[in-house]
Amino acid sequence: MASVVETDLSALDAEALLDQYPLPAYLRENVKPGLEMMIRSAAEMTDLNANGRARVLFQIHDDLGRLKQIADDRARFPEIAEVEIREPLFIVGLPRCGTSVLHALLNEDPDVRAPLQWEIAYPSPPPERATEKTDPRIARYDAYLWEQFGGDPKELLKGHPLGAMIPQECGSFMTTSFQSSNVCMLQRLPRFYEWFKGIDATFRYEVHKMWLQHLGWRNPRKHWVVKIQEHMYKMRELRTVYPDAIFIQPHRDPTQVVASISQLMYVIRSPAYDEPGKEKIGREFLDLWTDGIEAMMDYRAATPDLPIHDMRFKDLITDPVGTIRKAYAQFGRELSDEGAQAALDWLAENPSDKHGKRSYSLEEFGLDETTVRARFARYTETYRDFI
């Protein structure tokens, strides 16, 4: 992360920042509105401490820098733009429903590829199949991991897998479009979030596809598997860019979801605030994920032929291989015995309590079961068979 220095976010200028990272005109024009909104929203947040302001500045430079690397390599190797992305599998739905575990297990399938954390941090030059486990960027990523993420490493690892070879959420490359709500996880940005909900986000999926083409050029598989919960807000735009995409949506009791995500966000956000405020975080993320799941339900109601498999979180935990095979069958895919064994091996090496057990409750975030159930009443009724 950037050094903790006094950063005047209100003094940042989008044009000047973009001049530091020369991009093709199309990318520059589409990045600029989100960059301007992010700067404006962050500058309004007077409760960010010096570390929080440095974090925002680091994010901006990191996202612009990584997008420039993608654009430069694409210009240097025009064949990257010809890479086909066939039937990518998107894991969608609420957070804390086993999506990270599912992402990792599917990545063990020899026919499937997920973006890895080191690849997203250091995308250039494009990763290669021959060095996918020995690339020096792997060690480089692990060496600076905690500096990048911040927070208490032990608490972070309890709630979310971290490491160079761990599959990474695709929000980490959608942020380079500056049309991603993923930035709202690290700090509260209400103006940006409201703007994000109202935009046409087709551009971010064009950038998303650029990333998949880039990462898959010299290290391909038959299919990609990607995941981030914010896809729920922009399903129409996603399917505009990926018309043959397929989806898995795991489900879990929303009272567990809200308590779990609030605790994780508290750990991640704490370094950016002198007083992060658990009750504020609880209210914010209750609103955020209610918005997301409502948008997803609206889209699914209007698109009954959506190729999507609903999955029980409980089934994924008790019978992961059987649950994956059931999902695959819906899409005409098969999980090989090799893939099944690799998934079981991964689970044996990564038990849920590997880094200690987490502790959380709704009450510590100013919420209660009655309130959460009322907000998620439509979701619970719609998917009662999967919760």
CORMOPE-V445763 format. One record per residue. N is the residue number from 1. RES is the residue in one letter. SS is DSSP state (2 for helix, 1 for strand, 0 for the rest). PHI is phi in whole degrees, 0 to 359 (NA if undefined). NEAR is the number of other C-alpha atoms within 8 Angstrom. Layout:
[[N RES SS PHI NEAR] [N RES SS PHI NEAR]]
This chain:
[[1 M 0 NA 9] [2 A 0 300 7] [3 S 0 301 6] [4 V 0 281 7] [5 V 0 234 7] [6 E 0 290 7] [7 T 0 245 8] [8 D 0 269 8] [9 L 2 295 10] [10 S 2 293 7] [11 A 2 274 5] [12 L 0 290 9] [13 D 0 236 7] [14 A 2 299 10] [15 E 2 298 7] [16 A 2 295 8] [17 L 2 295 10] [18 L 2 294 12] [19 D 2 295 7] [20 Q 2 287 6] [21 Y 0 230 9] [22 P 0 304 8] [23 L 0 240 9] [24 P 0 306 7] [25 A 2 306 6] [26 Y 2 298 6] [27 L 2 293 8] [28 R 2 301 11] [29 E 2 298 8] [30 N 2 275 10] [31 V 2 286 12] [32 K 2 305 12] [33 P 2 300 9] [34 G 2 291 12] [35 L 2 297 11] [36 E 2 298 10] [37 M 2 291 11] [38 M 2 295 11] [39 I 2 300 12] [40 R 2 297 9] [41 S 2 294 12] [42 A 2 294 11] [43 A 2 295 10] [44 E 2 285 6] [45 M 0 275 9] [46 T 0 289 6] [47 D 0 273 6] [48 L 1 294 11] [49 N 0 275 10] [50 A 2 301 11] [51 N 2 295 13] [52 G 2 296 12] [53 R 2 292 15] [54 A 2 296 15] [55 R 2 297 11] [56 V 2 299 9] [57 L 2 297 11] [58 F 2 299 10] [59 Q 2 303 8] [60 I 2 298 9] [61 H 2 294 9] [62 D 2 296 8] [63 D 2 292 11] [64 L 2 295 11] [65 G 2 295 9] [66 R 2 291 12] [67 L 2 296 10] [68 K 2 297 11] [69 Q 2 299 10] [70 I 2 298 13] [71 A 2 295 10] [72 D 2 295 8] [73 D 2 294 11] [74 R 2 294 12] [75 A 2 289 7] [76 R 2 287 6] [77 F 0 234 7] [78 P 2 302 8] [79 E 2 293 7] [80 I 2 301 10] [81 A 2 292 9] [82 E 2 265 7] [83 V 0 296 9] [84 E 0 274 5] [85 I 0 247 10] [86 R 0 255 9] [87 E 0 43 10] [88 P 0 296 13] [89 L 1 259 12] [90 F 1 255 11] [91 I 1 269 15] [92 V 1 234 15] [93 G 0 108 11] [94 L 0 292 12] [95 P 0 286 9] [96 R 0 61 8] [97 C 0 248 10] [98 G 0 85 11] [99 T 2 293 12] [100 S 2 292 8] [101 V 2 296 7] [102 L 2 300 9] [103 H 2 303 14] [104 A 2 294 10] [105 L 2 293 12] [106 L 2 293 10] [107 N 2 293 12] [108 E 0 283 11] [109 D 0 292 15] [110 P 0 300 9] [111 D 0 273 7] [112 V 1 240 13] [113 R 1 227 13] [114 A 0 245 11] [115 P 0 292 13] [116 L 1 261 11] [117 Q 2 298 13] [118 W 2 293 13] [119 E 2 294 10] [120 I 2 285 11] [121 A 2 289 8] [122 Y 0 229 8] [123 P 0 284 13] [124 S 0 244 8] [125 P 0 287 5] [126 P 0 306 10] [127 P 0 297 13] [128 E 1 239 8] [129 R 2 299 8] [130 A 2 294 4] [131 T 2 239 8] [132 E 0 295 9] [133 K 0 246 5] [134 T 0 235 6] [135 D 0 306 8] [136 P 2 299 6] [137 R 2 291 8] [138 I 2 296 12] [139 A 2 294 9] [140 R 2 298 8] [141 Y 2 295 12] [142 D 2 299 9] [143 A 2 293 7] [144 Y 2 249 8] [145 L 2 306 9] [146 W 2 289 9] [147 E 2 295 7] [148 Q 2 288 7] [149 F 2 277 8] [150 G 0 70 10] [151 G 0 81 12] [152 D 0 277 8] [153 P 2 305 8] [154 K 2 295 7] [155 E 2 289 10] [156 L 2 299 13] [157 L 2 293 10] [158 K 2 296 13] [159 G 2 255 8] [160 H 0 205 7] [161 P 0 290 9] [162 L 0 226 7] [163 G 0 153 10] [164 A 0 304 11] [165 M 0 264 8] [166 I 0 273 10] [167 P 1 304 11] [168 Q 0 253 10] [169 E 0 295 9] [170 C 0 285 11] [171 G 2 300 11] [172 S 2 287 10] [173 F 2 253 12] [174 M 2 289 14] [175 T 2 298 13] [176 T 2 289 13] [177 S 2 272 14] [178 F 0 57 13] [179 Q 0 231 13] [180 S 0 239 12] [181 S 0 281 11] [182 N 0 300 10] [183 V 2 294 9] [184 C 2 281 9] [185 M 2 281 10] [186 L 2 280 10] [187 Q 0 204 9] [188 R 0 282 7] [189 L 0 225 12] [190 P 2 299 7] [191 R 2 295 8] [192 F 2 297 12] [193 Y 2 298 10] [194 E 2 295 8] [195 W 2 298 9] [196 F 2 302 10] [197 K 2 299 7] [198 G 2 266 6] [199 I 0 274 6] [200 D 0 278 6] [201 A 0 258 9] [202 T 2 303 10] [203 F 2 302 10] [204 R 2 295 12] [205 Y 2 281 12] [206 E 2 294 9] [207 V 2 294 12] [208 H 2 306 11] [209 K 2 293 10] [210 M 2 303 10] [211 W 2 296 10] [212 L 2 296 10] [213 Q 2 297 14] [214 H 2 298 12] [215 L 2 288 14] [216 G 2 267 11] [217 W 0 302 10] [218 R 1 253 9] [219 N 0 216 10] [220 P 0 273 9] [221 R 0 224 10] [222 K 0 292 8] [223 H 1 219 12] [224 W 1 261 13] [225 V 1 233 14] [226 V 1 226 13] [227 K 1 201 12] [228 I 0 190 10] [229 Q 2 291 10] [230 E 2 291 12] [231 H 2 302 9] [232 M 2 304 12] [233 Y 2 285 11] [234 K 2 227 9] [235 M 2 295 10] [236 R 2 299 7] [237 E 2 293 11] [238 L 2 303 12] [239 R 2 282 10] [240 T 2 293 8] [241 V 2 275 10] [242 Y 0 239 9] [243 P 0 295 7] [244 D 0 257 8] [245 A 0 295 12] [246 I 1 238 12] [247 F 1 220 11] [248 I 1 236 13] [249 Q 1 236 11] [250 P 1 285 15] [251 H 1 230 14] [252 R 0 206 12] [253 D 0 306 8] [254 P 2 296 10] [255 T 2 294 10] [256 Q 2 288 8] [257 V 2 300 13] [258 V 2 293 13] [259 A 2 296 13] [260 S 2 292 11] [261 I 2 291 11] [262 S 2 296 13] [263 Q 2 295 9] [264 L 2 295 10] [265 M 2 293 11] [266 Y 2 297 11] [267 V 2 296 11] [268 I 2 292 14] [269 R 2 277 13] [270 S 2 310 11] [271 P 2 296 10] [272 A 2 270 15] [273 Y 1 223 12] [274 D 0 288 9] [275 E 0 225 5] [276 P 0 295 11] [277 G 0 73 6] [278 K 2 297 11] [279 E 2 294 10] [280 K 2 297 9] [281 I 2 295 13] [282 G 2 302 15] [283 R 2 294 11] [284 E 2 298 8] [285 F 2 281 11] [286 L 2 297 10] [287 D 2 295 8] [288 L 2 299 8] [289 W 2 279 9] [290 T 2 294 10] [291 D 2 304 9] [292 G 2 295 12] [293 I 2 289 13] [294 E 2 295 9] [295 A 2 298 10] [296 M 2 293 12] [297 M 2 294 9] [298 D 2 299 8] [299 Y 2 294 10] [300 R 2 294 9] [301 A 2 295 7] [302 A 2 275 6] [303 T 0 228 7] [304 P 0 295 6] [305 D 0 267 4] [306 L 0 303 7] [307 P 0 283 8] [308 I 1 222 8] [309 H 1 249 9] [310 D 1 274 9] [311 M 1 231 13] [312 R 1 278 11] [313 F 2 304 13] [314 K 2 298 7] [315 D 2 292 10] [316 L 2 299 14] [317 I 2 285 8] [318 T 2 274 6] [319 D 0 216 8] [320 P 2 299 9] [321 V 2 293 10] [322 G 2 297 7] [323 T 2 291 11] [324 I 2 293 10] [325 R 2 297 10] [326 K 2 295 8] [327 A 2 295 11] [328 Y 2 302 11] [329 A 2 301 9] [330 Q 2 297 8] [331 F 0 255 8] [332 G 0 73 6] [333 R 0 252 7] [334 E 0 231 7] [335 L 0 267 10] [336 S 0 292 7] [337 D 2 299 6] [338 E 2 297 8] [339 G 2 294 11] [340 A 2 296 11] [341 Q 2 293 8] [342 A 2 297 11] [343 A 2 296 13] [344 L 2 295 9] [345 D 2 297 8] [346 W 2 297 10] [347 L 2 297 9] [348 A 2 296 7] [349 E 2 276 6] [350 N 0 227 7] [351 P 0 297 7] [352 S 0 299 6] [353 D 0 256 7] [354 K 0 305 7] [355 H 0 250 8] [356 G 0 106 6] [357 K 0 272 7] [358 R 0 271 7] [359 S 0 228 4] [360 Y 0 199 8] [361 S 0 207 8] [362 L 0 297 13] [363 E 2 300 7] [364 E 2 292 9] [365 F 2 251 14] [366 G 0 73 10] [367 L 0 240 12] [368 D 0 215 8] [369 E 2 299 8] [370 T 2 299 6] [371 T 2 296 8] [372 V 2 294 13] [373 R 2 296 11] [374 A 2 294 7] [375 R 2 291 8] [376 F 0 256 10] [377 A 2 300 8] [378 R 2 296 7] [379 Y 2 297 11] [380 T 2 298 12] [381 E 2 293 7] [382 T 2 293 6] [383 Y 0 242 9] [384 R 2 303 8] [385 D 2 286 4] [386 F 2 245 10] [387 I 0 257 10]]
